[in-house]
Amino acid sequence: MGFVRRLYDWMLSWAEHPAGVWALFVLAFMESSFFPIPPDVLLIALAIGNPSRSLWFASVCTIGSVIGALVGYGIGWGVWEAVDQYFFAYVPGFTPELFKKVCEQYELYSFWIVFTAAFTPIPYKVITISAGVSQISLLPFIVASIIGRGARFYLVAGLIWKFGAPIKEFIDKYLNLLTILLTILGIGGFIALKFLF
């Protein structure tokens, strides 16, 4: 777990770095379409480092994530057949069977599928790309993404903004346990996709 502590300390260092906000934007952008690491970790680190700007960090994270979701949608809509094997081979949990099931569900529940994936640990990139392949209406996709991602990131940032130092002390004390919990939630997200679809 020494590696986890070093990674945590490195993430916290971005709170004082001039490019920290840009790093958050880029990570949120990439995670919505192809990158496996969620932006929550950097959001938490930045917000803990500067609680008074927590809501600003949540805004940056939400905007980056929604723009990235549009890129994911574009991948599904325009170039999916040229890149599908890359996603199936290299993105964890992104299987042809799961992808097909998600696409089939869009006809009935497109808004709720996008919102649920945006808010929970369900892999959002699977949803953004399959939304493009299924060519669901773009406006509900954007609205569900803004509401789901915004609710997720503002909830995290709002807790840090409200409680500040005690939250930092809690995370410092229980970092290893929280890391295990986040890992379990991430794995649970992939399992949930299989059962939901």
Residue pairs with C-beta under 8 A, 6 or more apart in sequence:
1 176
1 179
4 175
4 176
4 179
5 175
8 45
8 175
11 41
11 42
11 44
11 45
12 45
12 48
12 49
14 20
14 23
14 24
14 42
14 45
14 46
14 49
15 45
15 46
15 47
15 48
15 49
15 50
16 49
17 23
20 42
20 46
20 49
21 46
21 56
21 57
21 60
23 42
24 39
24 42
24 43
24 46
24 57
24 60
24 61
24 64
25 60
25 61
25 63
25 64
26 64
27 35
27 37
27 39
27 42
27 64
28 39
28 43
28 60
28 61
28 62
28 63
28 64
28 65
28 68
29 64
29 65
29 67
29 68
29 71
30 68
31 37
31 38
31 39
31 65
31 68
31 124
31 125
32 64
32 65
32 66
32 67
32 68
32 69
32 71
32 72
32 124
32 125
32 128
33 68
33 69
33 71
33 72
33 75
33 125
33 128
33 129
34 72
34 75
34 87
34 91
34 125
35 125
36 91
36 92
38 121
38 186
39 61
39 64
39 65
39 153
40 152
40 153
40 156
40 182
43 57
43 58
43 61
43 153
43 156
43 157
44 156
44 160
44 171
46 53
46 57
47 53
47 54
47 57
47 58
47 156
47 157
47 160
47 161
48 160
48 167
48 168
48 171
50 57
51 160
51 161
51 164
51 165
52 161
54 157
54 158
54 160
54 161
55 154
55 157
55 158
55 161
57 157
58 150
58 153
58 154
58 156
58 157
58 158
61 149
61 153
61 157
62 146
62 149
62 150
62 153
62 154
65 118
65 124
65 145
65 149
65 153
66 142
66 145
66 146
66 149
68 128
69 118
69 124
69 128
69 141
69 142
69 145
69 149
70 128
70 142
71 128
72 124
72 125
72 128
72 129
72 131
72 132
73 128
73 129
73 131
73 132
73 138
73 141
74 132
75 83
75 128
75 129
75 132
76 128
76 129
76 130
76 131
76 132
76 133
76 134
77 132
77 133
77 135
78 132
80 129
80 132
80 133
84 96
87 94
87 129
88 94
88 95
88 96
88 99
91 125
91 126
92 190
93 123
93 126
93 190
93 193
94 123
94 125
94 126
98 126
98 193
98 194
98 197
99 126
99 129
99 130
99 133
101 197
102 113
102 126
102 127
102 130
102 193
102 197
103 130
103 133
103 134
104 197
105 113
105 196
105 197
106 113
106 130
106 131
106 134
106 136
107 134
110 131
110 134
110 136
110 137
110 140
110 141
110 144
111 140
111 143
111 144
112 144
113 127
113 131
114 127
114 128
114 131
114 136
114 140
114 141
114 144
114 145
114 148
115 144
115 145
115 147
115 148
116 122
116 148
117 123
117 124
117 126
117 127
117 148
118 124
118 127
118 144
118 145
118 147
118 148
118 149
118 152
119 148
119 149
119 151
119 152
120 152
120 189
120 192
121 185
121 186
121 188
121 189
121 192
122 189
122 190
122 192
122 193
122 196
123 189
123 190
123 193
124 149
126 193
128 145
131 141
159 167
160 167
160 168
171 178
